[in-house]
C-alpha cells in the first residue's frame, strides 16, 4: 500500500515551509515568522474596543477580563489570540511590544484556568521569539514559568490546542536550541522527549492517525528537518542517551515513511549503526523498535534487513528476547509466502532454542502483529504460536487483561474482515481469558459477538459456518451472566421500600419494631405516585 500521501506543493504551503526551514537550528526564527500562517488567523480582526488603544492599555484591559470567576479556558485562549494578533499587527516598535508581552506574561498567565496556563505560555512565548534581541525576556519567562516550560519540553501540548502550528514549531526549535547548549545530563533527558513531539498532532493541535502505525496521514514537511537535527545530536550523547534517543527516533520512522518513503532507508541504517556500537546491555530496546520499523523500508530491502537483524539479535547475550520481539511486526511488510516461511522458522528453529524468559517478549510481539499479517492462514498461525508459547512460559495461567484485549481487538478489527479464524482458536481464546476482570470481559465478548454476527449476516450458513453457532451461544450465555444488576428497579410490583434500602437486599416491612423515620417529602411523593 502506498502511504506517501503528501499533498502536492502549492504557493501557500511553500511560503509557510520556506519561512520555517530558512533558519538553522542555532538561530531564532525571523521577525514576521507567523505572517503566512493560517488564513483564518490572518483574517481574524482584533476587537473593536482595542482600536486606537496603546499596547499596555490593551494588556490591562485584557487582564481585567481574567478576573471573572468560572471563565472557560477556551474563551480565555480565544481572547488571548485576538489580543496577540492585534499587537502583532498594530505595534511596530519592538520595545513597546516587548514591554506589553512582558506585562501580559508576568501578570496574566497565572490568572488563566490551570489547564490553560501552559497553552497561554506557549502563545505568548512564541510571540516573544519573533521580537529581535528578546533573549532576556525569553529567559525571564522560562525562569518564572519553569513548570510550563518543562511541560512543553517533555510532553508538548498534546493533540488538542489552538496554538498556530508555526508557533508550535518555533517553540520546538527554541527548546531544541537551548537543549543542545545544555550539559550532557540535560540533553540526555530532553532530546528523547522532543523526538516524541515530531508527530504533527503536537504542532497542529488536531488529533491525527500518526499514533496508529499503518494508517496514512499527512505529516508536516518540517518533520524531516527536525528529525535530522535530533539524529545528528546522537554523536554528542553518551551510551545511555543514544539508546533512549535511537529508540524514540526509530519509532518515528513511520512518519518519515508517510512523508517520503525514500527518507527512511538511510536514517534507519544510521540509527542501526549507532545501536550496534552500544554496549550489549543497551541494545535490546532500540533493536526492537528498529525491527518493527522494517515494514516502512523500501520493499526490496525488507527481507535482507529482516535476516540481518534476526542474526544479530540471536547473537545477543543480554536482552535477546526483547530484541527479537520486534521482528514479528516486521513480517507485516513481507509477502504472504514469506510470512508463512518466517512463522515456520519461528516455530521450529528460533523459539525452541530460547530460554523461557526470552520467549515471553516474543509472545507480546506475536499478539501485536498477528491480525496485520496477510490473508490466509498466517493470522491464525501466528495467534496459535503465541498461545502455545504463552502456555509454556506462564505455566498454563492463561491470558492477562492486556493480552486478552489485544487478541479480541485484533480478531474483530474492521480492517481485517477478510481474515478467518477457526472455532477452535476462538474457543481457546475464551478459555484462556476466564480470569479477566468481569467488566472488561463483558465488553470484549460483546465485540466478539458483534464480529461474528457481521461475518454471517445475510449469508447461507454452510457446514463450516454452523461450527461457529456454539461459540455464539457460549458468548451470549457468558455475557448474560456478566451483565451487572440493572441500575433501575423495573419490577412491576415491587415490595414496599424506604428510599435508603438496597433493592438487591429487600426486607419485609416491619411496622412494629423496625419502623424507620422517613423524610416527609419522600413519603408525600410516593403517596401521590400510588394514587395515579
N, C-alpha and C positions, 0 to 999 in steps of 0.2 A: 504494500500500500504506500502510496506517495504521500508523505507527511509534509512535504515542502509547500506550505500553504501561504507563503509570504505574499502579500498583496503587491500588485505592480506599482512601481515608483510613480509619484506624481509631484508636481511643483510644491504643493503644500508640505508633503512629508519630507521632501528633500530639504526644504528650508529648515524644518524642525531639526532633522538629524544633523545637518551641517552645523547648526548653531550649537549643538550639544557636543559633538565629537571634535569640534575645532580646537578645543583647549586640551592640553596634555594633562596627565594625572597630577602634575605638580602645580598647575596654575588654577586659579579660581575662575569660575565662569565669567564671561564678559558681561558688561553692562547691557541691559536690554535683553537679557537671556530669555525672558518669557514672552517677548513681544510677538512671537509667531506661534503661540500656544493654541489652546482650544478655542475655536471660533466663538463658541458660546460664551467663554470667559471674556473674550475681547469685546463682544457686543454688549456685555452687561454694563450698565451705567451705574455710577455711584448715586446714592440717594440725593434727591434734590436739596435736602437740608444741608449737605456738605458743600454745595456750590458757593464759591467765593469765600470759604472759611479757611483760616490759616491751618497748617498741618497740625500744630499742637492743640488747637481748639477742637479739631475733628477728633483727635485722640481722646481728649477729655470728655467730649460728648458721647463717644462710644463707651468709655469706661463707666459712665453713669448708667448706661443700659444694662451693664453686667451686675448692677446692684440688686436687680429684681430677683426675687426668690423663685425657685422651681422653674427657671428658664431652661428650655430644652437645649441639648447640645447642638442639634442641627441648626437651630435658629441662631445661636451664638456664632457658630462657624460660618454660616452664610453671611451674617452681618460683618464678620471679620474679613471675609473675602471681598465684600463690597468696599470696605474701608481701604484695604490694601490696594485694590485695583485703582481707586480714586487717587491715593497718594502716589502711586507709581505713574499715573497719567498726568497729574497736575503739578507735582513738585519736581522742579528741575535742579534745585540746589541740593547736592549730596549731603551737606552738613545739616540742613534743615530736615531732610528725610531721615538721616541717621538719628537726630535728636528725637524725632517723632516715634520712630521704631523702638528706640531705647525706652522711652516712656511707656509705650504700648506693651513691650515685653515685660518690663520690671513691675508694672502696676496692673497689668491685665491678665497675664496667663494664669496666675493663681486664682483669679476670680471665675474662671471658666468651670463648668461642671467637671468633676475629677476625670471622667472618661474622655473629656475633650481637651485636656490641658496639653497632652503630648502632641495632638494634631495641631493645636494652636501654635505651639512652639515651632513645629515644622513649617507652618505657613510663614511665620514672622522670620524665622532663621533663613529661609530661602530668599526672602526679600533683602535681608541684610547682606547675604552673599553677593548680591548684584551691585552693591554700593562699592565704589573704588576705595581702597585703603580702609576697609572696615574691620580689619582683623582684631582690633582692640574690642570692638563691640561684640564680635563673634566670640572671643574668649570670655567676655563678661557673661554672655548668655549661657555658654556651656558651663561655666563655673556656677552660676546662680541656679540653673535648671539642670543640674547634673543627672538627676533621675530620668528626666525626659530624654536627654542626650543618650543615656545608657539604653533606654528602650529603642531609640532609633538605630543605634549602632548594633544592637544584638537581635532585636526582633522585627524592626521596622514597624510600620503602621498596620500591617496586615492587608487584607483584601477589601476592606470597607472604609474608605475615607474619600474626601473631596479635594485633597491637595492636588494641584495640577501635576501631571506626570513629569513635566520638565523640572518642576520644583523638587520633586522627589529625587530625580536623577542628580540634580545639583547638590542636594543634601548628601546623597550617597557618595558622590565624588569628594565632597569636603571631608566626610568621615573617613573615607579611604586615604586621602592625603594626610590627614592628621594621624591615622593609624600607622602608616608606613614610616612616619618620622618618630614613632614611639619606640621604647625599649622592646626587646625581644618578647618578654612575657606578655606585653600588651598586644603585640602583633599576633602572637600565637593564640591569644584569647579571641580577638575580634574578627580577624580575617575569615575564619570558617563561618561565622555568622553572616558576614557580608556575602559570602557565596550563596547562602540560602536565600538572600534577598534578590538574587538575579531573576527570580520568577517575576514576570511582568506584572502580575497582580499586585505586587508590593508597590509598584510605581503608578499604575493607572487607577488603582482603587476599585477595580471591578474583579469579582471572582472569575477566574478562568479555569480551563481544564488543565493548566500546566501541572498541577499537583497529581493528576491522574495520568501516569505514563501510558502512552498508547493512544491518547486522544489528541488529534491535531489541533493546534491553535496558533495564533499569530503572535510570537514574541516580538518585542521591540528590537529593532536592529542594533540599538546601543548595547544590547546584552553581550554581543561578541567582543566588543572592545573591553568592557568591564571584566569579562571572563579572562581575557588575556592579561589584563593588569594583575588579577589575582594569581594567575598561573605563573607569571614572571616573579611574583613575590615568594614562590616556593623556594627559590635558591637562597633566600636570606633567612629562612626559618631553620630551626633545629629539627631533629628527627620527629619529636612529638608533634610539633606544628605541621610538618609535612604530612604526617599520617592523617591528622584531622582535616587539613585543608584539601588534600587529594581526595579524601572520601566525599566531602561535600561537592567538590567540583565534578567528580565523576557522576554524581547524582544529577547534575545539571546538564550533562551532555545531551539529554533528550531535547532540551530546549534549543540547543545549537542545531540539532538534527531537524527540528521544525523550521528553523530559520534558513539553514542551508546545509544539506547533507554532506557537502564537501568540507565543511568545517570540522567534522567530528574526528576523522581518522588521525590527523596529525596531533590533535590535542589529547586524544586517547593514548597515543603512543608516548607522548611526552609525560603524561601522568604515570603511565606504566613504568617508564624509565626511573622516575623518582621513587616509585614504590619498591621496585626491585633493589634499589640502593639502600633501603631502610633495613634496620635490624630485623631479624626473622620474627621477633615477638610483636612487631608493629605492623606487619604486612597483611594480616588476615582480613581486617575490616576494609581497608581500601581495595584489596583484591576482590572481595565480594562485590563491592559496588561497581568496580570496573568490569567484572564479569557480567553483571546484569546489563551493563551498557553495551555489550557486544551487539545486541539486536539493533542498535542505532548506527552501527558502522555500515559502510558500503557493502552491498550484498556479497561481492566477490571476495571480501576479506574476512567474512564472519567465521567460516569454518576453520581456516588456518589459525585465526586468533583464538577461537574456542579451544583447539587442540593444544596450542602452546600454553595457554593459561591453565588448562587441565593438568598438563605435565608439571608445570611449575608448582601448582597448588599441592599436588600429591607428594612432592618432594619436601614440603614444609615439615618441620618437626614440632612446631607450635601453631595452634590455630588452624590446623588443616581442614577441619570440618567447616568452620566459618568461611574460609577462603573458597571452598568448593560449593558452598550453599548458594552462590550467585549464578552458577552455571546452569541449573535447570531453567531459570528465566532466560538465559542466553539462547536456549534452544528455540525460543519463540521465533527468532529470526531465521531459522533454518527451514528447509523444505520438509514436507511430511515424512518422506522416506528417511531423511537424515535424523529427524526427531525420533523415529522408531528405532533406528540403529543406535542412537545415543542412549535411549532408555534401556535397551537391551544391555548396553555396556555398563550402565549404572547398576542394573540388577545383578549381572553375573560377574563383572570384573572389578568394579570400584567399591560398592558398598560392602561386599564380603571381606575386603581387605582392611576395612577401617575399624577402629575401636568404637564401642557403643557411644562414647562421649562425642566422637566426631560425626556420628551418624545423626545425632539429634538436630543440629542446624540444617542438615540436608532435608529432613522431614519438612521443616518450615519452608524451605526453598521449593520443594515439590508441590506443597499445598498452595503456595502463592502462584505457581506457574501453570498448574495442570489445566485450568479452564481456558487458558490462552493458546494452548497448543493447537496444531492443525486438526481439521475434521478427521473422522475415522476413529480408530481405537486408541489413539495416543492419549487423549484426556483421561479416559478410564484407566489405561495402563499406568499413567503417572500417578493417579489417585490411589490405585491399588498398591503400587510400590510404596507410596507414602504411608499408607495404613499398615502394610506389612512391616515396614521399618519401625513405625511407631510402636507396634506391638512388641517388637524386640527391645527397643530402647526404654520403654516405660514399664515393662513387666506386666503388660495387659491392663493398665489402669484406664485406658480409654482417652478420649479427646478432652482437652480443656476448652474453656469458653472461646478463646481466640481461634483455635483450630477449627472448632465446630462452626463458628461464624464464617470463617473464610471458606470452608468447604461448601456450606449451603449457599453462600453468595456466589461462589464460583459456578456451582451447578445451575443456579437459577438466573445467571446473568443474561439479560435480554439480548445482549450482543452475540450470545453463543447458543442460540436456539437450535442450530444445526447439530450440536453435539448430542450424542446419545450415551446414556448410562444404563447399565443392566439393573433389573430389580434387585439382584443380589448385592451389588455395591451400594445401592440406596439403603437396603435393609441393614447392611453392615455399618453404614454411617450412623443410622438411627440407633443401633445397639451401642456403638461406641460413645454416643453423646447422651447417654442416660443421666449422667451426673451433672449436666449443665444446669445453672440456675433456672427456675421454672419460668420466670418472665421472659428470659432470653430464648429459652427452648420453644415456648409457645409462639413467639414472634417468628422464629426461623421455620418452625413447622408450618405456619401459615404461608410463608413464602414458598416453601416446597410444595404445598398443596396447590397453590395457585399456578405454579410452574407446570405441574402435572396436568391440571385442567386445561391450561393453554396449549399444551402439546397435543392433546387429544380432542380438542373442541372441533365439532363438525367433521369428525373422521369416523370411518368404519373401523371398529376395533377388531383387528386380526388376532391370531393366537399370541403373537408377541406382545401386542398392546394389552391383552387381557391379563398378562402376568403382572401388570402394574396395579390392577384393581385391589389386590390385598394390601399393597403398600398405601394406596389412597385411604382405604378403610382404616388401616392402623393409624395413619396420621390424624384422621378425623377423631378417632376414639381417644388418642392421647391428648389432642387439643381440647376435647370436651372435658377431660379430667383436669387439665391445667388451667382452664378458664377460671379466673378468680370469682369470688362471690359478688353478685351484682351490687352496685352502689345504691340503687333504688329498690325499695321494697314494693314489688308489684303484686303481692299476694292479694287476690280479690276479697278475701275475708280474713283480714289479719286479727290476731288476738289483741286485746287492749294493751297498749304500751305507753309508758311515760316517755317524755321526749329525750331522756338521757339513757334509756335502755338500749342494749345491744341487740339488734334484730337477729343475730345468729345465736343468741342465748336467751330465748324468750322465757319469761317466768309467768307462772299462773298468778293472776291478780289476787292478792290477799288484802281485803279491806278492813280486816280486824287488827292484825298485828303489825303489818309492814306497809301501811299506807304512807306514801311519801308526799311531802308537800310539793305541790306543783306551782308553776308560775300562773297567775290568773289569766294573763293574756293567752298563754298556750291552751289552757282549758277552754277559754272562750272561743278560740279559733276552731278547736276540734269539735266543740258543740255545734257551731254554725255549719261545719262541713257535714256533720252527721244528719242535719235537718234537710239537706239538699237531696 
